[in-house]
Amino acid sequence: MAPSLEAAPTLGRRSFVAAAIFLGCLQTIAYGTLYYPFAVLKQPMASSGVDSRLLLAAVSGAFLIGGLLAPYVGRFIDKGDGRKVMALGTVAGGLACAVMGFTENLALLFVAVLLLGMAFGSSLYDAAFSTIVRIVPCDGRTGITLITLVAGFASTVFWPLTHFLESIVGWQATWYIYAALNIAVAAPAYLLLPAPVPSVPPLHQADRSPDRKRDLRHRQIFVLLAVAFSANSLVAATLSIQVIDLLKRTGLEATNAVSAASLIGAAQVVGRLSEFLLRKNIEDSATAMFALTCLPLALVLLLLTDSYILATAFAVLYGVSNGLVTIVKGALPLSLFGPDGYGSLMGRLASPQLVAESLAPFVSAVAIVSLGDRMSIGILLALACLSLLAMITLIASRPRS
């Protein structure tokens, strides 16, 4: 819909691939030190007197703050330098890790929430996608895929690493190590990325002539994207918290439930690798349809699960969906609107998604206690279908040009 910056300076192919992989490694550190440690350190922290409910509320609050900040972060990346924005966000994340070591103090926990929210809003995927598109506007989709492909190993690397560190030095020192990793290593590393192309006008403001029909169409597309991605985010965030417990309550033994759930990460990587290899032959809209169709099918399997085979089928389908949707959230808006003002667009789209993720812990806990597993999964299935319906509507009504 919007022209790409074909005249913009571009990196050499090898330099671009290296930059995207390097940014993917930094995203691995970001997710591995700011998001995934809670799953491992929650119990040791609770044993030391940190209320696990407060810790859950802290993560939710951080997502909410990140959602409120995301539109402003996107504008800063469009107008300035995404490398500096992400470096500052990473410093905030490192400070949050340092403060988490003192979370017996409620006031400091509040400070940690503020800092973690700043990091969530400015140093995770949405900011990374906007940054790579500013660096190479004409090959943004490839950059997005490479980032997610590398960062898909964050849980594989950091869950065992966090467990190892906690067993050796304790949970407080683990947070301090992650603070140092963010501040001393990751934050300066962002500044080593190639410089972005010169700033471009915000989305669709280069053409000053009013076009109400076009503007209305853009708003409709934005709303449909926001609905599709936010509903999907709420489902994915809920499953990330509850999936092992849900599988256990289907009658599976604990070891089988954990084994099946562990396939989700592997399936994510397989899905992203397949997208990378086939990306030149498949449109972003087709990838989006496939990814969002896999999710309701996976939830139907979860409803029917009474054996390890069905549980693994659910995990694989859900993992493929989740892995591809991460790419779609960056690539589809780029193909629909082009790179001009992409950071602002991504910030606006990220805001409702992060707010939805902030609601997931409490909404899922209340729903499961009040309604039971099957009804709760049914609600997730309805949300997944809503996400798919919004995408079908968008694709069906999109002008062929």
C-alpha positions as CSV (number, residue, x, y, z in Angstrom):
1,M,0.0,0.0,0.0
2,A,2.8,2.4,0.8
3,P,5.9,2.6,-1.3
4,S,9.1,1.2,0.1
5,L,12.2,3.3,0.4
6,E,13.9,1.9,-2.7
7,A,16.3,4.8,-2.9
8,A,17.4,4.4,0.7
9,P,21.0,3.3,1.2
10,T,21.4,-0.4,2.0
11,L,24.0,-2.6,3.6
12,G,25.8,-5.4,1.8
13,R,24.0,-8.7,2.0
14,R,26.5,-10.2,4.4
15,S,26.5,-7.1,6.7
16,F,22.7,-7.0,6.8
17,V,22.4,-10.7,7.7
18,A,25.2,-10.3,10.4
19,A,23.4,-7.2,11.8
20,A,20.0,-9.1,12.0
21,I,21.6,-12.2,13.7
22,F,23.5,-9.9,16.1
23,L,20.2,-8.2,17.0
24,G,18.7,-11.6,17.4
25,C,21.4,-12.5,19.9
26,L,20.7,-9.3,21.8
27,Q,17.0,-10.2,21.9
28,T,17.9,-13.6,23.2
29,I,19.6,-11.9,26.1
30,A,16.7,-9.5,26.6
31,Y,14.0,-12.2,26.8
32,G,16.3,-14.6,28.6
33,T,17.2,-12.1,31.4
34,L,14.0,-10.0,31.7
35,Y,11.1,-12.3,30.9
36,Y,12.0,-16.0,31.3
37,P,13.8,-15.9,34.7
38,F,10.5,-15.5,36.5
39,A,9.4,-19.0,35.7
40,V,12.5,-20.4,37.4
41,L,13.1,-17.9,40.2
42,K,9.5,-17.6,41.3
43,Q,9.7,-20.5,43.7
44,P,13.1,-19.7,45.3
45,M,12.0,-16.1,45.7
46,A,8.7,-17.2,47.4
47,S,10.7,-19.5,49.7
48,S,12.7,-16.3,50.8
49,G,9.5,-14.5,51.6
50,V,8.6,-12.8,48.3
51,D,4.8,-13.2,47.8
52,S,4.4,-15.1,44.5
53,R,1.1,-13.2,43.9
54,L,3.0,-9.9,44.2
55,L,5.6,-11.2,41.8
56,L,2.9,-12.1,39.3
57,A,1.3,-8.7,39.7
58,A,4.7,-7.1,39.1
59,V,5.1,-8.8,35.7
60,S,1.6,-7.8,34.8
61,G,2.2,-4.2,35.8
62,A,5.4,-4.2,33.7
63,F,3.6,-5.4,30.6
64,L,0.9,-2.7,31.2
65,I,3.5,0.1,31.6
66,G,5.3,-1.3,28.5
67,G,2.0,-1.1,26.6
68,L,1.5,2.5,27.6
69,L,5.0,3.5,26.5
70,A,5.1,1.5,23.3
71,P,3.6,4.2,21.0
72,Y,6.0,6.8,22.2
73,V,9.0,4.4,21.8
74,G,7.9,3.8,18.2
75,R,7.9,7.5,17.5
76,F,11.3,7.9,19.0
77,I,12.7,5.2,16.8
78,D,11.1,6.7,13.7
79,K,12.5,10.2,14.5
80,G,15.8,9.2,16.0
81,D,18.0,6.1,16.4
82,G,16.5,2.8,17.4
83,R,20.0,1.6,18.6
84,K,20.1,4.3,21.3
85,V,16.4,3.7,22.3
86,M,17.1,0.0,22.8
87,A,20.3,0.6,24.6
88,L,18.5,2.9,27.1
89,G,15.7,0.3,27.4
90,T,18.3,-2.4,28.1
91,V,19.9,-0.2,30.8
92,A,16.5,0.1,32.4
93,G,16.1,-3.7,32.2
94,G,19.5,-4.2,33.9
95,L,18.5,-1.8,36.7
96,A,15.2,-3.7,37.1
97,C,17.2,-6.9,37.5
98,A,19.4,-5.3,40.1
99,V,16.4,-4.0,42.0
100,M,14.7,-7.5,41.8
101,G,17.4,-8.7,44.1
102,F,15.9,-6.6,46.9
103,T,12.2,-7.4,46.3
104,E,11.6,-8.2,49.9
105,N,11.0,-4.4,50.0
106,L,7.6,-3.5,48.5
107,A,8.7,0.0,47.5
108,L,11.7,-1.4,45.6
109,L,9.4,-3.9,43.9
110,F,7.4,-1.0,42.6
111,V,10.6,0.6,41.3
112,A,11.4,-2.7,39.6
113,V,8.0,-2.8,37.9
114,L,8.5,0.7,36.5
115,L,12.0,-0.1,35.2
116,L,10.9,-3.5,33.8
117,G,8.0,-1.8,32.1
118,M,10.3,0.7,30.4
119,A,12.4,-2.3,29.2
120,F,9.4,-4.3,27.9
121,G,8.3,-1.3,25.9
122,S,11.6,-0.4,24.4
123,S,13.9,-3.4,24.2
124,L,11.8,-6.4,23.0
125,Y,10.6,-7.6,19.6
126,D,8.6,-4.6,18.5
127,A,11.5,-2.2,19.1
128,A,13.9,-4.6,17.5
129,F,11.7,-5.0,14.4
130,S,11.4,-1.2,14.0
131,T,15.1,-0.8,14.4
132,I,16.1,-3.4,11.8
133,V,13.5,-1.9,9.3
134,R,15.2,1.5,9.8
135,I,18.6,0.0,9.1
136,V,17.5,-1.9,6.0
137,P,14.0,-0.7,4.9
138,C,13.9,-2.8,1.7
139,D,14.6,-6.1,3.3
140,G,12.8,-5.8,6.6
141,R,10.9,-9.1,6.4
142,T,14.1,-11.1,6.2
143,G,15.6,-9.2,9.1
144,I,12.5,-9.8,11.2
145,T,12.6,-13.5,10.5
146,L,16.3,-13.8,11.3
147,I,15.8,-11.9,14.6
148,T,13.0,-14.2,15.7
149,L,14.8,-17.3,14.5
150,V,17.8,-16.6,16.7
151,A,15.9,-15.3,19.7
152,G,13.6,-18.4,19.6
153,F,16.4,-20.1,21.6
154,A,16.1,-17.7,24.5
155,S,14.1,-20.1,26.7
156,T,16.2,-23.1,25.6
157,V,19.4,-21.3,26.8
158,F,18.3,-19.2,29.7
159,W,15.9,-21.5,31.6
160,P,18.7,-24.1,32.3
161,L,21.2,-21.3,32.8
162,T,19.0,-19.5,35.3
163,H,18.4,-22.8,37.1
164,F,22.1,-23.5,37.2
165,L,23.0,-20.0,38.5
166,E,20.3,-20.1,41.2
167,S,21.6,-23.5,42.4
168,I,25.1,-22.2,42.6
169,V,24.9,-18.5,43.7
170,G,21.2,-18.1,44.8
171,W,18.4,-16.2,43.2
172,Q,19.6,-12.7,44.3
173,A,23.0,-13.1,42.8
174,T,21.4,-14.5,39.6
175,W,19.5,-11.2,39.2
176,Y,22.7,-9.3,39.8
177,I,24.5,-11.3,37.1
178,Y,21.7,-10.6,34.7
179,A,21.8,-6.9,35.6
180,A,25.5,-6.8,34.7
181,L,24.9,-8.7,31.5
182,N,22.3,-6.1,30.4
183,I,24.2,-3.0,31.4
184,A,27.8,-3.9,30.7
185,V,27.3,-6.2,27.6
186,A,24.0,-5.8,25.9
187,A,23.4,-2.1,26.1
188,P,26.7,-1.1,24.6
189,A,26.4,-3.8,22.0
190,Y,23.3,-2.1,20.5
191,L,25.4,0.8,19.6
192,L,27.6,-1.4,17.4
193,L,24.7,-2.0,15.0
194,P,24.8,-0.2,11.6
195,A,23.4,3.3,11.6
196,P,19.8,3.7,10.4
197,V,18.9,5.3,7.1
198,P,17.9,9.0,7.3
199,S,14.6,9.7,9.0
200,V,11.6,9.6,6.8
201,P,8.2,11.4,7.2
202,P,5.7,9.7,9.4
203,L,3.3,7.3,7.8
204,H,1.3,8.8,4.9
205,Q,2.2,12.4,5.9
206,A,4.5,12.9,3.0
207,D,1.5,13.3,0.8
208,R,-0.2,16.3,2.2
209,S,-3.3,16.0,0.0
210,P,-6.3,14.8,2.0
211,D,-7.8,11.5,1.1
212,R,-10.5,10.5,3.4
213,K,-11.2,7.2,1.7
214,R,-7.6,6.2,2.0
215,D,-7.3,7.3,5.6
216,L,-10.5,5.4,6.5
217,R,-9.1,2.3,4.9
218,H,-5.9,2.6,6.8
219,R,-7.8,3.0,10.1
220,Q,-9.8,-0.1,9.3
221,I,-6.7,-2.1,8.5
222,F,-5.1,-0.9,11.7
223,V,-8.1,-1.9,13.8
224,L,-8.3,-5.4,12.3
225,L,-4.6,-5.9,12.9
226,A,-4.9,-4.7,16.5
227,V,-7.8,-7.1,17.1
228,A,-6.2,-10.0,15.5
229,F,-2.8,-9.6,17.3
230,S,-4.2,-8.6,20.7
231,A,-6.6,-11.5,20.9
232,N,-3.8,-13.8,19.9
233,S,-1.5,-12.2,22.5
234,L,-4.0,-12.8,25.2
235,V,-4.4,-16.5,24.3
236,A,-0.6,-17.0,24.0
237,A,0.2,-15.2,27.3
238,T,-2.5,-17.3,29.1
239,L,-1.2,-20.6,27.7
240,S,2.4,-19.7,28.5
241,I,1.3,-19.4,32.2
242,Q,-1.1,-22.3,32.4
243,V,-0.2,-24.9,29.7
244,I,1.7,-27.3,32.0
245,D,-1.0,-27.3,34.6
246,L,-3.7,-27.7,32.0
247,L,-1.9,-30.7,30.5
248,K,-1.5,-32.2,34.0
249,R,-5.2,-31.9,34.7
250,T,-6.0,-33.8,31.5
251,G,-4.7,-36.9,33.2
252,L,-1.1,-36.9,32.0
253,E,1.6,-37.6,34.4
254,A,3.7,-34.6,35.4
255,T,6.8,-35.8,33.4
256,N,4.7,-36.3,30.3
257,A,3.0,-32.9,30.6
258,V,6.4,-31.2,30.9
259,S,7.8,-33.3,28.0
260,A,4.9,-32.3,25.8
261,A,5.1,-28.7,26.7
262,S,8.8,-28.6,26.0
263,L,8.0,-29.3,22.3
264,I,6.4,-25.9,22.0
265,G,9.8,-24.1,21.9
266,A,11.2,-26.6,19.3
267,A,8.1,-26.2,17.1
268,Q,8.4,-22.4,17.3
269,V,11.9,-22.6,15.9
270,V,10.9,-25.1,13.2
271,G,8.0,-22.8,12.1
272,R,10.3,-19.8,11.9
273,L,13.0,-21.7,10.0
274,S,10.4,-22.9,7.5
275,E,9.2,-19.4,7.0
276,F,12.8,-18.2,6.4
277,L,13.4,-20.9,3.8
278,L,10.0,-20.3,2.0
279,R,9.6,-16.6,2.5
280,K,10.2,-15.7,-1.1
281,N,7.4,-17.9,-2.4
282,I,4.8,-17.2,0.3
283,E,3.0,-13.9,0.9
284,D,2.8,-12.5,4.4
285,S,-1.0,-12.7,4.4
286,A,-0.8,-16.5,3.6
287,T,1.6,-17.0,6.5
288,A,-0.7,-15.0,8.8
289,M,-3.7,-17.1,7.8
290,F,-1.8,-20.4,8.4
291,A,-0.4,-19.3,11.7
292,L,-3.7,-18.0,13.1
293,T,-5.6,-21.1,11.8
294,C,-3.2,-23.4,13.7
295,L,-4.1,-21.8,17.0
296,P,-7.8,-22.8,17.2
297,L,-6.9,-26.2,15.9
298,A,-4.4,-26.6,18.7
299,L,-7.0,-25.5,21.3
300,V,-9.5,-28.1,19.9
301,L,-6.8,-30.7,20.4
302,L,-6.2,-29.4,24.0
303,L,-9.9,-29.8,24.7
304,L,-9.8,-33.4,23.4
305,T,-6.5,-34.3,25.0
306,D,-6.5,-37.6,27.0
307,S,-3.2,-39.0,25.8
308,Y,0.4,-38.1,25.3
309,I,0.0,-38.3,21.5
310,L,-2.8,-35.6,21.5
311,A,-0.8,-33.5,24.0
312,T,2.2,-33.5,21.7
313,A,0.1,-32.7,18.7
314,F,-1.4,-29.7,20.5
315,A,2.1,-28.6,21.5
316,V,3.5,-28.8,18.0
317,L,0.6,-27.0,16.4
318,Y,0.6,-24.3,19.1
319,G,4.4,-23.9,18.8
320,V,4.3,-23.5,15.0
321,S,1.5,-21.0,15.4
322,N,3.2,-19.0,18.1
323,G,6.5,-19.0,16.2
324,L,5.0,-17.8,12.9
325,V,2.7,-15.2,14.6
326,T,5.8,-13.5,16.0
327,I,7.1,-13.0,12.5
328,V,3.7,-12.0,11.1
329,K,3.3,-9.3,13.7
330,G,6.3,-7.6,12.3
331,A,6.2,-8.5,8.6
332,L,2.5,-8.1,7.8
333,P,2.2,-4.4,8.9
334,L,5.4,-3.8,6.9
335,S,4.0,-5.3,3.8
336,L,0.7,-3.5,4.2
337,F,2.0,0.0,5.0
338,G,5.7,0.0,4.0
339,P,8.7,1.2,6.0
340,D,7.7,4.9,6.3
341,G,6.7,5.5,9.9
342,Y,7.0,1.8,10.7
343,G,8.2,2.4,14.2
344,S,5.2,4.5,15.1
345,L,2.9,1.9,13.6
346,M,4.5,-0.9,15.5
347,G,4.3,1.1,18.7
348,R,0.6,1.7,18.3
349,L,0.0,-2.0,17.5
350,A,2.2,-3.2,20.4
351,S,0.3,-1.1,23.0
352,P,-3.0,-3.2,23.0
353,Q,-1.0,-6.4,22.8
354,L,1.1,-5.6,25.8
355,V,-2.0,-4.5,27.7
356,A,-3.6,-7.9,26.8
357,E,-0.6,-9.7,28.0
358,S,-0.7,-7.8,31.3
359,L,-4.3,-9.1,31.9
360,A,-3.5,-12.7,31.1
361,P,-2.2,-13.9,34.6
362,F,-5.3,-12.6,36.5
363,V,-7.9,-13.3,33.8
364,S,-6.7,-16.9,33.4
365,A,-6.4,-17.5,37.1
366,V,-9.9,-16.2,37.8
367,A,-11.4,-18.0,34.8
368,I,-9.9,-21.4,35.6
369,V,-11.0,-21.2,39.3
370,S,-14.5,-19.9,38.5
371,L,-15.3,-21.8,35.2
372,G,-13.0,-24.8,35.1
373,D,-10.5,-25.9,32.6
374,R,-12.9,-26.9,29.7
375,M,-14.8,-23.6,29.8
376,S,-11.6,-21.6,30.1
377,I,-10.1,-23.4,27.1
378,G,-13.4,-22.7,25.3
379,I,-13.0,-19.0,25.9
380,L,-9.4,-19.1,24.6
381,L,-10.8,-21.0,21.5
382,A,-13.3,-18.2,21.0
383,L,-10.6,-15.6,21.2
384,A,-8.4,-17.5,18.8
385,C,-11.4,-17.7,16.3
386,L,-11.9,-13.9,16.8
387,S,-8.3,-13.3,15.9
388,L,-8.6,-15.5,12.8
389,L,-11.9,-13.8,11.8
390,A,-10.3,-10.4,12.0
391,M,-7.4,-11.6,9.7
392,I,-9.8,-13.2,7.2
393,T,-11.8,-9.9,7.1
394,L,-8.6,-7.9,6.5
395,I,-7.3,-10.1,3.8
396,A,-10.7,-10.5,2.0
397,S,-11.3,-6.7,2.0
398,R,-7.7,-5.7,1.0
399,P,-7.4,-4.1,-2.4
400,R,-5.6,-6.4,-4.8
401,S,-3.2,-3.7,-5.7
